[in-house]
Amino acid sequence: MSEQQHIEISRQEIDRLDDEILRLLNERSHHVIAIGKAKRQADPNALLHTPGREAAIVDRLTKLNTGPFPNDAIRPVYREIMSASLSLEGIQTVAYLGPPATFTHLAALGKFGQSADYVPVSGIKEVFDEVERGRALYGVVPIENSTEGVVNYTLDMFIDSNLIIYGEVLQEVSHHLMSKANTVDSVKTIYSHPHALAQCRNWLESHVPNVAIRETPSTASAAEKCVAETDSAAIASELAAQMYGLKILKSRIEDNINNFTRFLVLCKHASDPTGKDKTSIMLSVKDKAGALYDLLRPFASNGINMTKIESRPSRRKAWEYIFFVDVEGHMNEDRIRRTLDEIKLRCLFLKILGSYPMHS
């Protein structure tokens, strides 16, 4: 048998398998629709998206996988399968810090897939507002970057908002220099968001020290400006280059190759325990010596790992600070509830921002 005959037989087998995969996807969809109907009958306001169930499916399949199909590909494949399935049950509306092709947009796509209905808005406050007013089921906002640190405006929004943290997404941030121009030497102006410019500072100083740098509200708006300005370039995502028809002149120009941004998913509803969760709280301590030390002791005595603590001025009283704390565990766990009860007695106020699945 010739090589061409072997190829043709293999292609016919792939076609047969694809037909079977399609049949099984439709069979799966019938069960998804049935589950959606049952959920609505039990509770008309129930959320159809269940991150714990999604994580369990991917974990189970990853453990079952014997190859050669790569484990890393299982998550994105099933993210889209589950996204399409959710669209059969109802519209999943997601507000995010736009315009399209920002890194927040990429994070939202990574969480909810291509089949969700995405609503770009102009600012972090507007993301909160869309969810609070019920115009979106979910919102996605940046909270911290591994290079530039915490996004203070997002933290400040939680002081007065009643929204709950429903999930988190860890998005790798790779910055690319893009333009209508054919070479870097032809570029006279570079646009980008201040955070992106800061994350590429060393590259900019070393390679384009005499080029004018201009700040924009987002990396995507920087790319959009370069459509008309053919001697300008933008620092933005690969998706932005595709969306605005720009050439990538230089890839991955970020100073730190391990550059990640953590995003939070906002919702009016709490997330169910998954066994691998994180709880975020906000609190204010009494103004006295040792107050913060006394506050932290219950975490240690109850064996709880604190993964983050940030402080912000309260904006209500001079030199009064609010602390934002992340710990491992779900607020439904006894040890977490016990710790929070102890903390309440030691602080001026305490607000639970949400318990949600850790990014994996």
Secondary structure as the mmCIF struct_conf table of DSSP 4:
data_model
#
loop_
_struct_conf.conf_type_id
_struct_conf.id
_struct_conf.beg_label_comp_id
_struct_conf.beg_label_asym_id
_struct_conf.beg_label_seq_id
_struct_conf.end_label_comp_id
_struct_conf.end_label_asym_id
_struct_conf.end_label_seq_id
HELX_RH_AL_P HELX_RH_AL_P1 GLU A 3 ALA A 42
TURN_TY1_P TURN_TY1_P1 PRO A 44 ASN A 45
BEND BEND1 LEU A 48 LEU A 48
HELX_RH_AL_P HELX_RH_AL_P2 PRO A 51 LEU A 64
BEND BEND2 GLY A 67 PHE A 69
HELX_RH_AL_P HELX_RH_AL_P3 ASN A 71 GLU A 89
STRN STRN1 THR A 93 LEU A 97
BEND BEND3 GLY A 98 PRO A 99
TURN_TY1_P TURN_TY1_P2 PRO A 100 ALA A 101
BEND BEND4 THR A 102 THR A 102
HELX_RH_AL_P HELX_RH_AL_P4 PHE A 103 PHE A 112
TURN_TY1_P TURN_TY1_P3 GLN A 114 SER A 115
BEND BEND5 ALA A 116 ALA A 116
STRN STRN2 ASP A 117 VAL A 121
BEND BEND6 SER A 122 GLY A 123
HELX_RH_AL_P HELX_RH_AL_P5 ILE A 124 GLU A 132
TURN_TY1_P TURN_TY1_P4 ARG A 133 GLY A 134
BEND BEND7 ARG A 135 ARG A 135
BEND BEND8 LEU A 137 LEU A 137
STRN STRN3 TYR A 138 ASN A 145
TURN_TY1_P TURN_TY1_P5 SER A 146 GLU A 148
STRN STRN4 GLY A 149 VAL A 150
HELX_RH_AL_P HELX_RH_AL_P6 ASN A 152 ASP A 160
STRN STRN5 ILE A 164 GLU A 172
STRN STRN6 HIS A 176 SER A 179
BEND BEND9 LYS A 180 THR A 183
HELX_RH_3T_P HELX_RH_3T_P1 VAL A 184 SER A 186
STRN STRN7 THR A 189 SER A 192
HELX_RH_AL_P HELX_RH_AL_P7 PRO A 194 GLN A 199
TURN_TY1_P TURN_TY1_P6 CYS A 200 CYS A 200
HELX_RH_AL_P HELX_RH_AL_P8 ARG A 201 HIS A 207
TURN_TY1_P TURN_TY1_P7 PRO A 209 ASN A 210
BEND BEND10 VAL A 211 VAL A 211
STRN STRN8 ALA A 212 GLU A 215
BEND BEND11 PRO A 217 SER A 218
HELX_RH_AL_P HELX_RH_AL_P9 THR A 219 ALA A 228
TURN_TY1_P TURN_TY1_P8 THR A 230 ASP A 231
STRN STRN9 SER A 232 ALA A 236
HELX_RH_AL_P HELX_RH_AL_P10 GLU A 238 TYR A 244
TURN_TY1_P TURN_TY1_P9 GLY A 245 GLY A 245
STRN STRN10 LYS A 247 LYS A 250
BEND BEND12 SER A 251 SER A 251
BEND BEND13 ASP A 255 ASP A 255
BEND BEND14 ILE A 257 ASN A 258
STRN STRN11 PHE A 260 CYS A 267
BEND BEND15 LYS A 268 HIS A 269
HELX_LH_PP_P HELX_LH_PP_P1 ALA A 270 PRO A 273
BEND BEND16 GLY A 275 LYS A 276
STRN STRN12 ASP A 277 VAL A 285
BEND BEND17 ASP A 287 LYS A 288
TURN_TY1_P TURN_TY1_P10 ALA A 289 GLY A 290
HELX_RH_AL_P HELX_RH_AL_P11 ALA A 291 SER A 301
TURN_TY1_P TURN_TY1_P11 ASN A 302 GLY A 303
STRN STRN13 MET A 306 PRO A 313
BEND BEND18 ARG A 315 LYS A 317
TURN_TY1_P TURN_TY1_P12 ALA A 318 TRP A 319
STRN STRN14 TYR A 321 GLU A 328
BEND BEND19 GLY A 329 GLY A 329
TURN_TY1_P TURN_TY1_P13 MET A 331 ASN A 332
BEND BEND20 GLU A 333 GLU A 333
HELX_RH_AL_P HELX_RH_AL_P12 ASP A 334 LYS A 344
TURN_TY1_P TURN_TY1_P14 LEU A 345 ARG A 346
STRN STRN15 CYS A 347 PRO A 357
HELX_LH_PP_P HELX_LH_PP_P2 MET A 358 HIS A 359
#
